[in-house]
Amino acid sequence: MRLKELLQYDNIIIQCHDNPDADALASGFGIYHYFKMQGKRVRFIYGGRFPIQKTNLVLMVKELEIPIEYVQELKEAELLLTVDCQYGEGNVTYFPAKEIAVIDHHQVARELPRLSEVRSNLGACATLVRELLQQEGIGLNDDKKLATALYYGLLTDTNNFTEISHPLDKNLRDDADYEHAAIIRFRNMNLSQKELEIAGEALLDYDYSEKHRYAVAEAKPCDPNILGMISDMMLEVDMVDTCLVYSVLPFGIKLSVRSCIKEVKASELAAYLTEGIGSGGGHLVKAGGFIKAELLVKTQEAEKNEADIKTFLRQRMDRYFESSRILYAEDYEADLTKMQLCRKKNIPVGFVKAAEVFKVGTKITVRTLEGDLDIEVSTDIYIMIGIQGEVYPIKKEKFERTYRVLETAYTFEGEYAPTVKDAAEGINISLVPYAKACVATGESLVYVRALDHRVKVFTAWDKEKYMLGREKDFLAVRKDDLHDVYVIEQNIFFQTYEPVKQT
């Protein structure tokens, strides 16, 4: 999506998430700056229970003259554009709108609107906003206050630049002509005396699981950013791989989740902890969530669980680790006697030769329903497009052995066209224009079994990110390669596979 595509609207509301952080403030400020230059009627708002309280953010808004408003009611907007968040998420106050647009850098959590630009491989939304402005001919340093805001947003969202890996993030860090004195003031006003005391008390009174190497701590009610700071500090302890810091508020429980191991995605853990009682999500290493008080009470009553909040959260943490099995495809030895042999049905699907879309050697992210896979493009990698728009890689040799190319043109009939992300350029590429049609020959055989527990599969394609299989999904092992192990979502399995009668 280009910003100029939104110029068809005259009344525009930019909304960031509740309890905005520096990245949300900077990103919204950048988009506001663009629409003001175009002569549009535009407002920059946020909702939630409380207005901004954190000292450095109050100072940032004042010194950089960020025109953000705290609102609790809003008339229906012609266009509501959420920045650094996604419409409908638990940390985004609902406001009605005729049209929705999204600019974000978090993991995609739900179906995106037609007008959206989400690049989850970027360290900060500020980087994405810089790129969108640049596309419209607006330079990073045309406005020093904006350059300072975007620089500070990136700095805070990447843990003082320690979590930067993407070239575009590095470009923003290196290119910004920011106000040095302002950044120093912001960085030295991160904590009030009261917040320092809250952080100290939380860090002194934590619970630790030696078995699962996680820590849980309660903090007194505070700005959500303080929760993140406490969990960042806790994760630096050598015996802690994952941690949860929470704060009990009158209307629910705010969570901050961290992970420093590839076997636990912080976003997935946050979603698990809040499942059925709230909402959670975020990044691979940093995430957050919120538990609604009334849903927690109902759940505990249904489970006849009278545990206090910390014990309840520890129970969920333990259940998460104990109910999940981790499989590494290259080492996995499947018990085929407990699996059923199936073949793909004779249903036309799509395929794309990766090297016809991307240069050989390009790092791309293939987004599957069960998780993202990072792969490097080569001439022997194809990308399959399934019946629901799901995508997955396959080697050329396996494709030629198990699929037949059709002469008829490929037609995508799903609701959302599949894309693959070019990691270097940070852009999504639609696969549909490059796709051709094919059909399984009957030789595409897999052993499968229905899962009765959660499984994390590190595939042969990506040894750093796992595919998540939930109960009733299917674990699959290719008959011609027993180390090609992956997950098939249950609805897709029943539509595309059929059992093989064995004699």
Secondary structure by P-SEA (a helix, b strand, c coil): ccccccccccbbbbbccccccaaaaaaaaaaaaaaaaaccccccccccccccccaaaaaaaaaaccbbbbbcccccccbbbbccccccccccccccccbbbbbcccccccccccccccccccccaaaaaaaaaaaacccccccaaaaaaaaaaaaaaaccccccccaaaaaaaacccccaaaaaaaaaacccaaaaaaaaaaaabbbbccccbbbbbbbccccaaaaaaaaaaaaaccccccbbbbbbcccbbbbbbbbccccccaaaaaaaaaccccccccccccccccccaaaaaaaaaaacccccaaaaaaaaaaaaaaabbbbcccccccccccbbbbbbccccbbbbcccccccccbbbbbbcccbbbbbbbcccbbbbbccccccccccaaaaaacbbbbccbbbbcccbbbbbbcccccbbbbccccbbbbbbcccbbbbbbbbcbbbbbbccccccbbbbbcccbbbbbbcccccccccccaaaaaacbbbbbcc
